[in-house]
């Protein structure tokens, strides 16, 4: 899909979200905001998948972002959504820059399992850290925007609109990145690492950069989820949370940078509906849904939309 | 010989019981075309692999333009100006021919500090004097690949894949171009034409060409100098006419005399 077309579709989707968000019930605003947050994490997975790498531990940065947002409230008494996202991005950026030195050395199943192991280390640390609420987690301060607290009636909408705008900006930035010399090297690495090295580029350095980009996206998603839900706990780093993001990425397909957000919305709807209809077997419903997508739409939900061949 | 562009001194390499290189010393002059011949397992590809950093030698030194490049990573050697093609073409299979070249040009931009997170490639590519799109068109035209520009690399015929592999090696404007069997997969009728096109493109950029080849007619016609390998050693070195008529070469390499392996 061309960058211009992606931008236009993203702009229309944003307008629909901003306008529709005014009229939908609160539960749907909540679902859509969480979907935007999860979509950012799935977009991070897409960035890595494009280079042929699947992370089974993306929840590491989702959780880190959430705890960075919580730390802002606990230590600076701030619930500002923008500051929370900045803090989350900075924390994840630094963490990924360090951990990426190790992770970027691995490929295939080793990359996936190492990322999983790192997320479980964070989970273990948080569970044992009383100052951060241990297994009970921490409450997040009520959301403010640029220091202003929206009225209760507008609170959910304000956070949804913020999440929509952040998702829009992320879509445009990642789409642009994919069409840069650096971004083109992602699929090149997936196709042929030897040739990338013999063109004079460092495969490890490029994977490291993509890993940091994915971490920052995921952490911003974590901060948004934290402020939306109002409470966080170590389960945000648990391997099943990472599994949810992989689920969303597979459900969505990798045909477009918009796909992760569609996948996250569909996932949220299936999850909510299944839970409401059958609280004890909702996982089975999710499993069947994923199975059907793999069988009927092996390239994900995005393949339902007609693709234009680029020149 | 004036100062050699490539100076290989006492290069040795073993793979278990097999000697891939035994005390090889060779100097290559700039702007020359050198053919490497030898039977399978003679050490030609190992020689190229050591020069390009794919394999580290056990002993010996490799100097390029006076600088010691022994044991450097392939990307570092490529950046210095030694590029290569492969026996089995190394392409980006899911991309079009045009995109394959664009990736290479993007690496040049990145190495020149112009390939950041959001940097576009609509700037002049170092060494190519135009935007990436214009440069890619020129590279494809030089190798007769323009008709294939929109085709996926993994859907190309063997000969065209070879040409694209060589075109990718040329993107970085190398000072030395190493080609591993550049015409394998190319029909017998087109071999000479293809080889001449490759040499013309390389010479046009002032690059020295080293090519591994099994077709002795092609070697005789295209090479200015021939190195004959046998059992990890260079057993003959000189003009094609002299090397190809050497009795030892005929016996051990070309198989023109009985007694070879």
Interface residues (C-beta under 8 A of the other chain):
Chain A: X173 X176 X177 X179 X180 X181 X182 X184 X185 X187 X188 X190 X191 X192 X194 X195 X196 X197 X198 X199 X200 X201 X202 X209 X213 X311
Chain B: X52 X73 X74 X75 X78 X79 X83 X84 X86 X90 X91 X92 X93 X94 X95 X99 X102 X103 X104 X105 X106 X107 X108 X109 X110 X111 X114 X115 X116 X117 X118 X119 X120 X121 X132 X150 X168 X169 X171 X172
